[in-house]
Amino acid sequence: MMKLLIAVDGSEHSGHAIAAAGRLAREVGEVQVLLFNVRETPIVYGDLPAYDYEAVEQAARDHQTKLLAEAAARALACGLTQVETLAGEGAVAPEIAREAAERAVDQIVIGTHGRNALTGLVMGSVAQRVVHLSELPVLLVK
């Protein structure tokens, strides 16, 4: 059985990645899927804390939970039957590469355009960084 980690961020392109995994499952047989979302850790500059840091954190966790539930529903609708969700926090690309290696997946599936406002402008996209950081095969989906 093939094991895939699909990076999801709620974007149209991460939805395409889920659909591509569904098509792959129809070709190769049963596929085990880990839907993984990484939320970036908020940055606090200087000695000034966020107004209500805990409320901001809770809202981010709630959004992440909703995003993963929607991704799981989409995966099931695409015919994927063995679906697990996982929420992470930190630097997105390194966390995706680390989790994929730790879970010993066969392949990472990721959309080429996501929700990062600076995608491709300064340091390159998350997908590009995952390709460079991971020693596993990465399927890029547009």
N, C-alpha and C positions, 0 to 999 in steps of 0.2 A: 504494500500500500504506500502510495506517495504521500509525503507530509509537506504541506506548504505553510509558510508564514505570509499572510497578506497584510501589508501596511495600509491602514485606513485612516483617513482624516476627514471624512464626510464630504469630500469633493466629488464632482462628477467623475474625475479620473480614477479615484479610488474605487468608485462603483464599477468602472470599466475593468479594473483589476479583479474584482470579485467575479464579474461576468466571465472574464477570461479563464479564471480558475474553474468555473462551472463547465465551460467548453472543454477544458483540459480533462476534467473528471469524466466527461462523456467519452473521451478518446482513450484514456488509459485505465479506466475503471475507478474503483473507489479511491477517494482522496480525503485525507484528514487535513482540516484547515484550522489554523490559528489566526484569528483576526486580531491585529495588534495596533493599538493607538498609543502614541507617545505625546504627552502634553509637555510643553516646555516649562521649565521651572521659571516662575516670575523673577525678574531681576529687580533688586532694590538697590538704588544708588545712595551712597553715603549713609548717614545716620538717620535718615528719614524713613520710617517704616510706612508701608502702605496704610491708607486710612483704616481699613478694616481687613487686615490680611487674611484672617480666617474666613470671612465671608467671601472674599475673592477666591480663595482656595476651594471652598465648598462649591461655589458656582462653577468653577473649572472642572471639578470632579463630577458634578451633576451633568454637565455638558458632555464630558467624556463617556459617562455611563449611557447617556441617551444615544450618542453617536455610535457606540459599539452595539447597542441593541438594534438600531436601524441597520447597521452593517450585517448583523447576524440574520435579521429578517430577509435582507436582500440575498444573502448567501443561500438560505434555505429556498428562496424563490427561484434561484438559479440551479437548483437540484443538488446542492452540496448538503450532505446529510450529517457528516461528522464535523461539527463546527464548535470551536471554543473561542471565547473572547478573553483578551488580556489588556489591561490598562497599565501603561508605563509612564514614567516621568523622567525628564532629563533632556539631553541633547538628542534630537530625533534620530539622525542617521546612525550615530554610534550605538544607540539603544536598540535600533532595529537589527543591526549587524550582530550585536552581542546576544540578543534574545534568540535570534535564529541559530547561532552557533550553539548556545546553551541548550536549546530544545532539539538540536540535531535534526533540523528540517532538511528536506531535500532541495528546496528551492524557495527563494523569496520572490513574491509578486508585488509590484508597486507601480502605481500610476506615475506618469512622467510629469504631470503638473498637479500641484496640490494647493493647499490653502496658505502656504507661506508667502507673505507679501513681497519678500525679497528674492523669491525663487529665480535663480539664474542671473541675478544682477550683480551680486557682490562675490559670493563664495561658490556659486553654482547651486544646483538644485539638490534637494534631499536625495532624490533618486541617484544622481551622479555620485554623491558622497557614499551612498550605500554600496554602489558598484565597486568603488575604490576600497571601501573598508572591509567588505565581506569576502571570504574565501569560498562562499557558496555561489551556485548559479543564481542569477537575478533576472527575472523576466520583467522587462519594462513594458508597460501598457499605456497607450495613448488614449 
